Amino acid sequence: MSKLLPYETIVKAHEGDPDAVNTVLSHYAGYIRYFSKVNGQVNAEVEEYVEQQLIAALFKFRFEC
């Protein structure tokens, strides 16, 4: 199984499909939790901030052909 998200999922998330956005968040959940640790503990505020930054990046993503 590929560790990459399907292109179609990224496109749908970019277009605002809630299921696709949740798929992207689920895919990166481990990274989000890792980067949300403060003194070895997951900080919920930081975790939420990182999730919001990922969502914002999805909507700003530009597809170039």
HTML snippet that shows the backbone in 3Dmol.js (N, CA, C, O; Angstrom):
<script src="https://3Dmol.org/build/3Dmol-min.js"></script>
<div id="view" style="width:600px;height:400px;position:relative"></div>
<script>
const pdb = `
ATOM      1  N   MET A   1       0.843  -1.190   0.000  1.00  0.00           N
ATOM      2  CA  MET A   1       0.000   0.000   0.000  1.00  0.00           C
ATOM      3  C   MET A   1       0.882   1.244   0.000  1.00  0.00           C
ATOM      4  O   MET A   1       1.875   1.313   0.723  1.00  0.00           O
ATOM      5  N   SER A   2       0.513   2.210  -0.806  1.00  0.00           N
ATOM      6  CA  SER A   2       1.274   3.441  -0.929  1.00  0.00           C
ATOM      7  C   SER A   2       1.069   4.336   0.287  1.00  0.00           C
ATOM      8  O   SER A   2      -0.026   4.407   0.844  1.00  0.00           O
ATOM      9  N   LYS A   3       2.136   5.014   0.690  1.00  0.00           N
ATOM     10  CA  LYS A   3       2.045   5.962   1.802  1.00  0.00           C
ATOM     11  C   LYS A   3       1.597   7.331   1.337  1.00  0.00           C
ATOM     12  O   LYS A   3       1.392   8.229   2.153  1.00  0.00           O
ATOM     13  N   LEU A   4       1.441   7.500   0.019  1.00  0.00           N
ATOM     14  CA  LEU A   4       1.008   8.784  -0.514  1.00  0.00           C
ATOM     15  C   LEU A   4      -0.513   8.844  -0.592  1.00  0.00           C
ATOM     16  O   LEU A   4      -1.182   7.838  -0.831  1.00  0.00           O
ATOM     17  N   LEU A   5      -1.037  10.035  -0.386  1.00  0.00           N
ATOM     18  CA  LEU A   5      -2.470  10.238  -0.574  1.00  0.00           C
ATOM     19  C   LEU A   5      -2.766  10.270  -2.067  1.00  0.00           C
ATOM     20  O   LEU A   5      -1.961  10.794  -2.836  1.00  0.00           O
ATOM     21  N   PRO A   6      -3.889   9.729  -2.492  1.00  0.00           N
ATOM     22  CA  PRO A   6      -4.243   9.823  -3.906  1.00  0.00           C
ATOM     23  C   PRO A   6      -4.430  11.289  -4.323  1.00  0.00           C
ATOM     24  O   PRO A   6      -4.935  12.110  -3.558  1.00  0.00           O
ATOM     25  N   TYR A   7      -4.017  11.585  -5.531  1.00  0.00           N
ATOM     26  CA  TYR A   7      -4.134  12.935  -6.086  1.00  0.00           C
ATOM     27  C   TYR A   7      -5.574  13.431  -5.987  1.00  0.00           C
ATOM     28  O   TYR A   7      -5.821  14.587  -5.640  1.00  0.00           O
ATOM     29  N   GLU A   8      -6.516  12.547  -6.295  1.00  0.00           N
ATOM     30  CA  GLU A   8      -7.937  12.925  -6.281  1.00  0.00           C
ATOM     31  C   GLU A   8      -8.377  13.389  -4.893  1.00  0.00           C
ATOM     32  O   GLU A   8      -9.192  14.303  -4.770  1.00  0.00           O
ATOM     33  N   THR A   9      -7.839  12.762  -3.855  1.00  0.00           N
ATOM     34  CA  THR A   9      -8.179  13.143  -2.481  1.00  0.00           C
ATOM     35  C   THR A   9      -7.679  14.551  -2.186  1.00  0.00           C
ATOM     36  O   THR A   9      -8.380  15.347  -1.561  1.00  0.00           O
ATOM     37  N   ILE A  10      -6.480  14.853  -2.632  1.00  0.00           N
ATOM     38  CA  ILE A  10      -5.923  16.186  -2.409  1.00  0.00           C
ATOM     39  C   ILE A  10      -6.746  17.237  -3.146  1.00  0.00           C
ATOM     40  O   ILE A  10      -7.025  18.307  -2.605  1.00  0.00           O
ATOM     41  N   VAL A  11      -7.133  16.928  -4.378  1.00  0.00           N
ATOM     42  CA  VAL A  11      -7.945  17.867  -5.161  1.00  0.00           C
ATOM     43  C   VAL A  11      -9.280  18.102  -4.467  1.00  0.00           C
ATOM     44  O   VAL A  11      -9.725  19.244  -4.350  1.00  0.00           O
ATOM     45  N   LYS A  12      -9.921  17.033  -4.006  1.00  0.00           N
ATOM     46  CA  LYS A  12     -11.218  17.173  -3.325  1.00  0.00           C
ATOM     47  C   LYS A  12     -11.067  17.969  -2.032  1.00  0.00           C
ATOM     48  O   LYS A  12     -11.922  18.795  -1.713  1.00  0.00           O
ATOM     49  N   ALA A  13      -9.986  17.729  -1.282  1.00  0.00           N
ATOM     50  CA  ALA A  13      -9.754  18.477  -0.045  1.00  0.00           C
ATOM     51  C   ALA A  13      -9.550  19.952  -0.365  1.00  0.00           C
ATOM     52  O   ALA A  13     -10.053  20.821   0.346  1.00  0.00           O
ATOM     53  N   HIS A  14      -8.818  20.229  -1.424  1.00  0.00           N
ATOM     54  CA  HIS A  14      -8.584  21.615  -1.856  1.00  0.00           C
ATOM     55  C   HIS A  14      -9.905  22.306  -2.202  1.00  0.00           C
ATOM     56  O   HIS A  14     -10.072  23.504  -1.971  1.00  0.00           O
ATOM     57  N   GLU A  15     -10.841  21.531  -2.760  1.00  0.00           N
ATOM     58  CA  GLU A  15     -12.146  22.076  -3.136  1.00  0.00           C
ATOM     59  C   GLU A  15     -13.100  22.179  -1.949  1.00  0.00           C
ATOM     60  O   GLU A  15     -14.197  22.721  -2.089  1.00  0.00           O
ATOM     61  N   GLY A  16     -12.697  21.664  -0.771  1.00  0.00           N
ATOM     62  CA  GLY A  16     -13.499  21.810   0.429  1.00  0.00           C
ATOM     63  C   GLY A  16     -14.337  20.609   0.816  1.00  0.00           C
ATOM     64  O   GLY A  16     -15.168  20.715   1.718  1.00  0.00           O
ATOM     65  N   ASP A  17     -14.150  19.474   0.169  1.00  0.00           N
ATOM     66  CA  ASP A  17     -14.899  18.260   0.517  1.00  0.00           C
ATOM     67  C   ASP A  17     -14.525  17.843   1.949  1.00  0.00           C
ATOM     68  O   ASP A  17     -13.365  17.523   2.208  1.00  0.00           O
ATOM     69  N   PRO A  18     -15.491  17.843   2.882  1.00  0.00           N
ATOM     70  CA  PRO A  18     -15.178  17.546   4.278  1.00  0.00           C
ATOM     71  C   PRO A  18     -14.582  16.147   4.482  1.00  0.00           C
ATOM     72  O   PRO A  18     -13.693  15.973   5.315  1.00  0.00           O
ATOM     73  N   ASP A  19     -15.061  15.158   3.735  1.00  0.00           N
ATOM     74  CA  ASP A  19     -14.513  13.808   3.879  1.00  0.00           C
ATOM     75  C   ASP A  19     -13.051  13.766   3.438  1.00  0.00           C
ATOM     76  O   ASP A  19     -12.228  13.106   4.072  1.00  0.00           O
ATOM     77  N   ALA A  20     -12.735  14.462   2.366  1.00  0.00           N
ATOM     78  CA  ALA A  20     -11.360  14.500   1.874  1.00  0.00           C
ATOM     79  C   ALA A  20     -10.453  15.241   2.855  1.00  0.00           C
ATOM     80  O   ALA A  20      -9.320  14.823   3.091  1.00  0.00           O
ATOM     81  N   VAL A  21     -10.946  16.330   3.422  1.00  0.00           N
ATOM     82  CA  VAL A  21     -10.154  17.072   4.418  1.00  0.00           C
ATOM     83  C   VAL A  21      -9.877  16.175   5.618  1.00  0.00           C
ATOM     84  O   VAL A  21      -8.756  16.148   6.126  1.00  0.00           O
ATOM     85  N   ASN A  22     -10.885  15.446   6.072  1.00  0.00           N
ATOM     86  CA  ASN A  22     -10.693  14.528   7.203  1.00  0.00           C
ATOM     87  C   ASN A  22      -9.718  13.412   6.856  1.00  0.00           C
ATOM     88  O   ASN A  22      -8.945  12.975   7.708  1.00  0.00           O
ATOM     89  N   THR A  23      -9.751  12.946   5.603  1.00  0.00           N
ATOM     90  CA  THR A  23      -8.800  11.922   5.164  1.00  0.00           C
ATOM     91  C   THR A  23      -7.379  12.455   5.239  1.00  0.00           C
ATOM     92  O   THR A  23      -6.473  11.754   5.691  1.00  0.00           O
ATOM     93  N   VAL A  24      -7.179  13.688   4.800  1.00  0.00           N
ATOM     94  CA  VAL A  24      -5.849  14.302   4.851  1.00  0.00           C
ATOM     95  C   VAL A  24      -5.407  14.466   6.307  1.00  0.00           C
ATOM     96  O   VAL A  24      -4.270  14.143   6.649  1.00  0.00           O
ATOM     97  N   LEU A  25      -6.295  14.961   7.159  1.00  0.00           N
ATOM     98  CA  LEU A  25      -5.955  15.124   8.572  1.00  0.00           C
ATOM     99  C   LEU A  25      -5.625  13.786   9.219  1.00  0.00           C
ATOM    100  O   LEU A  25      -4.692  13.694  10.017  1.00  0.00           O
ATOM    101  N   SER A  26      -6.379  12.758   8.883  1.00  0.00           N
ATOM    102  CA  SER A  26      -6.118  11.416   9.426  1.00  0.00           C
ATOM    103  C   SER A  26      -4.768  10.896   8.945  1.00  0.00           C
ATOM    104  O   SER A  26      -4.017  10.287   9.707  1.00  0.00           O
ATOM    105  N   HIS A  27      -4.473  11.143   7.676  1.00  0.00           N
ATOM    106  CA  HIS A  27      -3.216  10.677   7.099  1.00  0.00           C
ATOM    107  C   HIS A  27      -2.017  11.293   7.823  1.00  0.00           C
ATOM    108  O   HIS A  27      -1.008  10.625   8.044  1.00  0.00           O
ATOM    109  N   TYR A  28      -2.133  12.548   8.183  1.00  0.00           N
ATOM    110  CA  TYR A  28      -1.027  13.257   8.824  1.00  0.00           C
ATOM    111  C   TYR A  28      -1.166  13.352  10.347  1.00  0.00           C
ATOM    112  O   TYR A  28      -0.429  14.106  10.982  1.00  0.00           O
ATOM    113  N   ALA A  29      -2.083  12.611  10.935  1.00  0.00           N
ATOM    114  CA  ALA A  29      -2.337  12.695  12.381  1.00  0.00           C
ATOM    115  C   ALA A  29      -1.086  12.411  13.210  1.00  0.00           C
ATOM    116  O   ALA A  29      -0.841  13.087  14.209  1.00  0.00           O
ATOM    117  N   GLY A  30      -0.309  11.438  12.814  1.00  0.00           N
ATOM    118  CA  GLY A  30       0.917  11.111  13.555  1.00  0.00           C
ATOM    119  C   GLY A  30       1.916  12.251  13.533  1.00  0.00           C
ATOM    120  O   GLY A  30       2.527  12.568  14.553  1.00  0.00           O
ATOM    121  N   TYR A  31       2.084  12.869  12.371  1.00  0.00           N
ATOM    122  CA  TYR A  31       2.986  14.018  12.258  1.00  0.00           C
ATOM    123  C   TYR A  31       2.469  15.195  13.088  1.00  0.00           C
ATOM    124  O   TYR A  31       3.239  15.881  13.760  1.00  0.00           O
ATOM    125  N   ILE A  32       1.169  15.414  13.034  1.00  0.00           N
ATOM    126  CA  ILE A  32       0.565  16.520  13.779  1.00  0.00           C
ATOM    127  C   ILE A  32       0.802  16.331  15.272  1.00  0.00           C
ATOM    128  O   ILE A  32       1.190  17.270  15.967  1.00  0.00           O
ATOM    129  N   ARG A  33       0.570  15.121  15.761  1.00  0.00           N
ATOM    130  CA  ARG A  33       0.781  14.857  17.193  1.00  0.00           C
ATOM    131  C   ARG A  33       2.257  15.016  17.558  1.00  0.00           C
ATOM    132  O   ARG A  33       2.581  15.573  18.607  1.00  0.00           O
ATOM    133  N   TYR A  34       3.144  14.531  16.699  1.00  0.00           N
ATOM    134  CA  TYR A  34       4.577  14.630  16.972  1.00  0.00           C
ATOM    135  C   TYR A  34       5.010  16.092  17.101  1.00  0.00           C
ATOM    136  O   TYR A  34       5.732  16.452  18.030  1.00  0.00           O
ATOM    137  N   PHE A  35       4.567  16.923  16.170  1.00  0.00           N
ATOM    138  CA  PHE A  35       4.975  18.327  16.184  1.00  0.00           C
ATOM    139  C   PHE A  35       4.189  19.163  17.182  1.00  0.00           C
ATOM    140  O   PHE A  35       4.459  20.354  17.341  1.00  0.00           O
ATOM    141  N   SER A  36       3.212  18.547  17.861  1.00  0.00           N
ATOM    142  CA  SER A  36       2.416  19.255  18.863  1.00  0.00           C
ATOM    143  C   SER A  36       2.913  19.001  20.279  1.00  0.00           C
ATOM    144  O   SER A  36       2.312  19.472  21.245  1.00  0.00           O
ATOM    145  N   LYS A  37       4.000  18.262  20.403  1.00  0.00           N
ATOM    146  CA  LYS A  37       4.515  17.939  21.740  1.00  0.00           C
ATOM    147  C   LYS A  37       5.310  19.100  22.317  1.00  0.00           C
ATOM    148  O   LYS A  37       6.133  19.725  21.648  1.00  0.00           O
ATOM    149  N   VAL A  38       5.029  19.360  23.588  1.00  0.00           N
ATOM    150  CA  VAL A  38       5.750  20.367  24.350  1.00  0.00           C
ATOM    151  C   VAL A  38       6.200  19.665  25.626  1.00  0.00           C
ATOM    152  O   VAL A  38       5.365  19.188  26.394  1.00  0.00           O
ATOM    153  N   ASN A  39       7.496  19.597  25.858  1.00  0.00           N
ATOM    154  CA  ASN A  39       8.058  18.886  27.011  1.00  0.00           C
ATOM    155  C   ASN A  39       7.582  17.434  27.069  1.00  0.00           C
ATOM    156  O   ASN A  39       7.308  16.909  28.148  1.00  0.00           O
ATOM    157  N   GLY A  40       7.486  16.793  25.911  1.00  0.00           N
ATOM    158  CA  GLY A  40       7.114  15.378  25.855  1.00  0.00           C
ATOM    159  C   GLY A  40       5.630  15.095  25.917  1.00  0.00           C
ATOM    160  O   GLY A  40       5.225  13.939  25.801  1.00  0.00           O
ATOM    161  N   GLN A  41       4.805  16.114  26.096  1.00  0.00           N
ATOM    162  CA  GLN A  41       3.356  15.941  26.179  1.00  0.00           C
ATOM    163  C   GLN A  41       2.699  16.640  24.985  1.00  0.00           C
ATOM    164  O   GLN A  41       3.135  17.710  24.561  1.00  0.00           O
ATOM    165  N   VAL A  42       1.644  16.018  24.452  1.00  0.00           N
ATOM    166  CA  VAL A  42       0.908  16.648  23.356  1.00  0.00           C
ATOM    167  C   VAL A  42       0.121  17.824  23.919  1.00  0.00           C
ATOM    168  O   VAL A  42      -0.667  17.671  24.852  1.00  0.00           O
ATOM    169  N   ASN A  43       0.345  19.000  23.338  1.00  0.00           N
ATOM    170  CA  ASN A  43      -0.355  20.207  23.740  1.00  0.00           C
ATOM    171  C   ASN A  43      -1.542  20.380  22.794  1.00  0.00           C
ATOM    172  O   ASN A  43      -1.358  20.560  21.590  1.00  0.00           O
ATOM    173  N   ALA A  44      -2.761  20.324  23.339  1.00  0.00           N
ATOM    174  CA  ALA A  44      -3.978  20.381  22.525  1.00  0.00           C
ATOM    175  C   ALA A  44      -4.072  21.675  21.721  1.00  0.00           C
ATOM    176  O   ALA A  44      -4.530  21.657  20.579  1.00  0.00           O
ATOM    177  N   GLU A  45      -3.650  22.787  22.296  1.00  0.00           N
ATOM    178  CA  GLU A  45      -3.709  24.071  21.583  1.00  0.00           C
ATOM    179  C   GLU A  45      -2.760  24.067  20.385  1.00  0.00           C
ATOM    180  O   GLU A  45      -3.111  24.536  19.302  1.00  0.00           O
ATOM    181  N   VAL A  46      -1.574  23.539  20.589  1.00  0.00           N
ATOM    182  CA  VAL A  46      -0.604  23.466  19.499  1.00  0.00           C
ATOM    183  C   VAL A  46      -1.105  22.490  18.436  1.00  0.00           C
ATOM    184  O   VAL A  46      -0.978  22.757  17.241  1.00  0.00           O
ATOM    185  N   GLU A  47      -1.670  21.367  18.860  1.00  0.00           N
ATOM    186  CA  GLU A  47      -2.197  20.378  17.929  1.00  0.00           C
ATOM    187  C   GLU A  47      -3.289  20.996  17.050  1.00  0.00           C
ATOM    188  O   GLU A  47      -3.306  20.788  15.837  1.00  0.00           O
ATOM    189  N   GLU A  48      -4.184  21.744  17.660  1.00  0.00           N
ATOM    190  CA  GLU A  48      -5.255  22.404  16.906  1.00  0.00           C
ATOM    191  C   GLU A  48      -4.671  23.425  15.937  1.00  0.00           C
ATOM    192  O   GLU A  48      -5.132  23.538  14.801  1.00  0.00           O
ATOM    193  N   TYR A  49      -3.665  24.167  16.377  1.00  0.00           N
ATOM    194  CA  TYR A  49      -3.025  25.165  15.526  1.00  0.00           C
ATOM    195  C   TYR A  49      -2.381  24.504  14.306  1.00  0.00           C
ATOM    196  O   TYR A  49      -2.521  24.995  13.185  1.00  0.00           O
ATOM    197  N   VAL A  50      -1.683  23.403  14.522  1.00  0.00           N
ATOM    198  CA  VAL A  50      -1.020  22.701  13.422  1.00  0.00           C
ATOM    199  C   VAL A  50      -2.066  22.168  12.439  1.00  0.00           C
ATOM    200  O   VAL A  50      -1.869  22.248  11.226  1.00  0.00           O
ATOM    201  N   GLU A  51      -3.177  21.627  12.950  1.00  0.00           N
ATOM    202  CA  GLU A  51      -4.261  21.153  12.081  1.00  0.00           C
ATOM    203  C   GLU A  51      -4.821  22.299  11.248  1.00  0.00           C
ATOM    204  O   GLU A  51      -5.055  22.135  10.051  1.00  0.00           O
ATOM    205  N   GLN A  52      -5.037  23.449  11.861  1.00  0.00           N
ATOM    206  CA  GLN A  52      -5.570  24.600  11.140  1.00  0.00           C
ATOM    207  C   GLN A  52      -4.596  25.075  10.065  1.00  0.00           C
ATOM    208  O   GLN A  52      -5.019  25.489   8.986  1.00  0.00           O
ATOM    209  N   GLN A  53      -3.304  25.017  10.350  1.00  0.00           N
ATOM    210  CA  GLN A  53      -2.303  25.405   9.361  1.00  0.00           C
ATOM    211  C   GLN A  53      -2.296  24.444   8.172  1.00  0.00           C
ATOM    212  O   GLN A  53      -2.120  24.868   7.030  1.00  0.00           O
ATOM    213  N   LEU A  54      -2.488  23.155   8.440  1.00  0.00           N
ATOM    214  CA  LEU A  54      -2.566  22.172   7.365  1.00  0.00           C
ATOM    215  C   LEU A  54      -3.789  22.418   6.499  1.00  0.00           C
ATOM    216  O   LEU A  54      -3.704  22.366   5.272  1.00  0.00           O
ATOM    217  N   ILE A  55      -4.919  22.684   7.127  1.00  0.00           N
ATOM    218  CA  ILE A  55      -6.151  22.959   6.381  1.00  0.00           C
ATOM    219  C   ILE A  55      -5.976  24.219   5.536  1.00  0.00           C
ATOM    220  O   ILE A  55      -6.376  24.243   4.372  1.00  0.00           O
ATOM    221  N   ALA A  56      -5.386  25.262   6.109  1.00  0.00           N
ATOM    222  CA  ALA A  56      -5.154  26.499   5.363  1.00  0.00           C
ATOM    223  C   ALA A  56      -4.248  26.244   4.163  1.00  0.00           C
ATOM    224  O   ALA A  56      -4.467  26.798   3.086  1.00  0.00           O
ATOM    225  N   ALA A  57      -3.236  25.410   4.349  1.00  0.00           N
ATOM    226  CA  ALA A  57      -2.321  25.091   3.249  1.00  0.00           C
ATOM    227  C   ALA A  57      -3.040  24.336   2.142  1.00  0.00           C
ATOM    228  O   ALA A  57      -2.738  24.521   0.963  1.00  0.00           O
ATOM    229  N   LEU A  58      -3.986  23.488   2.516  1.00  0.00           N
ATOM    230  CA  LEU A  58      -4.771  22.755   1.507  1.00  0.00           C
ATOM    231  C   LEU A  58      -5.523  23.711   0.604  1.00  0.00           C
ATOM    232  O   LEU A  58      -5.550  23.526  -0.612  1.00  0.00           O
ATOM    233  N   PHE A  59      -6.125  24.717   1.181  1.00  0.00           N
ATOM    234  CA  PHE A  59      -6.925  25.656   0.399  1.00  0.00           C
ATOM    235  C   PHE A  59      -6.068  26.618  -0.412  1.00  0.00           C
ATOM    236  O   PHE A  59      -6.543  27.178  -1.401  1.00  0.00           O
ATOM    237  N   LYS A  60      -4.813  26.821  -0.013  1.00  0.00           N
ATOM    238  CA  LYS A  60      -3.912  27.702  -0.740  1.00  0.00           C
ATOM    239  C   LYS A  60      -3.123  26.962  -1.822  1.00  0.00           C
ATOM    240  O   LYS A  60      -2.488  27.583  -2.675  1.00  0.00           O
ATOM    241  N   PHE A  61      -3.169  25.639  -1.777  1.00  0.00           N
ATOM    242  CA  PHE A  61      -2.384  24.826  -2.708  1.00  0.00           C
ATOM    243  C   PHE A  61      -2.730  25.174  -4.139  1.00  0.00           C
ATOM    244  O   PHE A  61      -3.904  25.312  -4.483  1.00  0.00           O
ATOM    245  N   ARG A  62      -1.707  25.317  -4.982  1.00  0.00           N
ATOM    246  CA  ARG A  62      -1.922  25.666  -6.388  1.00  0.00           C
ATOM    247  C   ARG A  62      -1.540  24.476  -7.256  1.00  0.00           C
ATOM    248  O   ARG A  62      -0.454  23.913  -7.113  1.00  0.00           O
ATOM    249  N   PHE A  63      -2.427  24.105  -8.144  1.00  0.00           N
ATOM    250  CA  PHE A  63      -2.181  23.027  -9.083  1.00  0.00           C
ATOM    251  C   PHE A  63      -1.683  23.619 -10.379  1.00  0.00           C
ATOM    252  O   PHE A  63      -2.399  24.382 -11.028  1.00  0.00           O
ATOM    253  N   GLU A  64      -0.480  23.284 -10.764  1.00  0.00           N
ATOM    254  CA  GLU A  64       0.116  23.782 -12.005  1.00  0.00           C
ATOM    255  C   GLU A  64       0.264  22.608 -12.967  1.00  0.00           C
ATOM    256  O   GLU A  64       0.697  21.524 -12.573  1.00  0.00           O
ATOM    257  N   CYS A  65      -0.090  22.823 -14.197  1.00  0.00           N
ATOM    258  CA  CYS A  65       0.052  21.771 -15.219  1.00  0.00           C
ATOM    259  C   CYS A  65       1.308  21.981 -16.024  1.00  0.00           C
ATOM    260  O   CYS A  65       1.599  21.199 -16.929  1.00  0.00           O
TER     261      CYS A  65
END
`;
const viewer = $3Dmol.createViewer("view");
viewer.addModel(pdb, "pdb");
viewer.setStyle({}, {cartoon: {color: "spectrum"}});
viewer.zoomTo();
viewer.render();
</script>
